Amino acid sequence: MASTDPNLGLTYGWTLGESGWHTSMDTNLKRLGAVVGLSVKDRDLTTPPASPVDGDRYIIPAAATGVWAGKTNQIAVRVASAWEYYTPKVGWLCYVEDEAVLSAYKSAGWSAGIAI
C-alpha cells in the first residue's frame, strides 16, 4: 500500500505490481514540475490570464475571481491546457518574475520578498 510524504504530497512505497502506480506517478511528476524551482509570472492578478501557456505559474491573490476564486495563496499551474492548483507549505521559496523578488511562504502567507 502506498504512502504520501508530508512535504510535497508525493506518493511512494508501492508494492511490486500494485495497481494505481501509473496514475500516482503521473501526479507525482506533475507536482514536481510545478513546485521544484518555483518561479511565478505574477502574484497580483485577480483573474486568470486570457491566453496562458502550458507551464505558466501564478500565485493566486486574495481577491481572485473565476476559476481562481477561493484559492488564495495557492500556486496555479497551467498543465495540458487546464489549471492545476498546489497549496504551499511553510518555507517554500518562490521567485516572482514581474517583481524580481524572492518570496517565502509563511503561516501568514507569502512574504513581500527581497530583491535579487
C-alpha positions in Angstrom: 0.0 0.0 0.0 1.4 3.4 -1.0 2.0 6.3 1.4 2.1 10.0 1.0 5.0 12.2 2.0 4.0 15.2 4.2 6.1 17.8 2.4 5.2 17.7 -1.3 2.4 15.3 -1.1 4.2 12.7 -3.3 3.1 9.1 -3.3 5.7 6.4 -2.6 6.1 2.9 -1.3 4.1 0.8 -3.9 4.3 -2.9 -3.7 5.7 -4.5 -6.9 2.8 -4.8 -9.3 0.4 -2.8 -7.2 -2.5 -1.1 -9.1 -2.5 2.7 -9.4 1.2 3.2 -9.7 1.0 4.8 -13.2 -1.7 7.4 -12.2 0.0 8.3 -8.9 3.4 8.6 -10.6 1.9 10.9 -13.2 0.6 13.0 -10.3 4.0 13.0 -8.6 5.8 14.1 -11.7 3.3 16.9 -12.4 3.7 18.1 -8.8 7.5 18.1 -9.0 7.3 20.0 -12.3 5.0 22.6 -10.7 6.8 23.3 -7.4 10.5 22.5 -7.7 12.5 25.5 -8.7 9.3 27.6 -8.2 9.1 30.7 -10.3 5.8 32.5 -11.0 4.9 35.1 -13.6 2.8 37.3 -11.2 1.1 37.2 -7.8 -1.4 40.1 -8.0 -3.5 39.1 -11.0 -7.1 38.7 -9.7 -8.3 36.9 -12.9 -6.5 34.2 -14.8 -4.8 35.4 -18.0 -6.7 35.2 -21.2 -4.1 33.2 -23.1 -2.0 31.2 -20.7 0.7 28.8 -22.0 1.3 25.4 -20.5 3.9 25.8 -17.8 2.8 29.3 -16.7 2.6 29.6 -12.9 1.0 32.2 -10.7 0.4 32.8 -7.0 -3.3 33.5 -6.5 -4.2 36.7 -4.6 -7.0 37.0 -2.0 -9.3 38.9 -4.4 -9.2 36.3 -7.2 -12.3 35.6 -9.3 -13.4 33.0 -11.8 -11.7 29.6 -11.6 -9.1 31.1 -9.2 -11.8 32.2 -6.6 -11.2 30.7 -3.2 -7.7 29.5 -3.9 -5.8 32.4 -2.1 -2.0 31.8 -1.9 -2.1 28.6 -3.9 0.1 28.1 -6.9 -1.9 28.0 -10.2 0.0 26.0 -12.9 -1.2 25.6 -16.5 -0.8 21.9 -17.5 -2.3 20.4 -20.6 -4.5 23.5 -21.2 -6.0 23.3 -17.7 -5.3 24.9 -14.4 -3.9 22.8 -11.5 -3.5 24.1 -8.0 -0.9 23.4 -5.3 -1.1 24.6 -1.7 2.3 25.8 -0.5 3.9 24.7 2.8 5.7 27.0 5.2 9.2 27.5 4.0 8.6 27.3 0.2 10.5 29.8 -1.8 9.3 31.4 -5.0 10.8 33.8 -7.5 8.2 36.4 -8.6 9.2 37.3 -12.1 7.4 40.6 -12.6 8.7 42.0 -9.3 12.2 40.4 -9.5 11.9 39.3 -5.8 12.3 36.1 -3.9 9.3 35.4 -1.6 8.9 32.9 1.2 5.7 31.2 2.3 4.9 31.7 6.0 1.9 30.8 8.1 0.5 34.3 7.3 1.0 33.9 3.6 3.7 34.9 1.1 6.3 37.4 2.2 6.8 40.8 0.5 10.0 39.4 -0.8 13.6 40.5 -1.2 15.1 41.9 -4.5 17.7 39.7 -6.1 
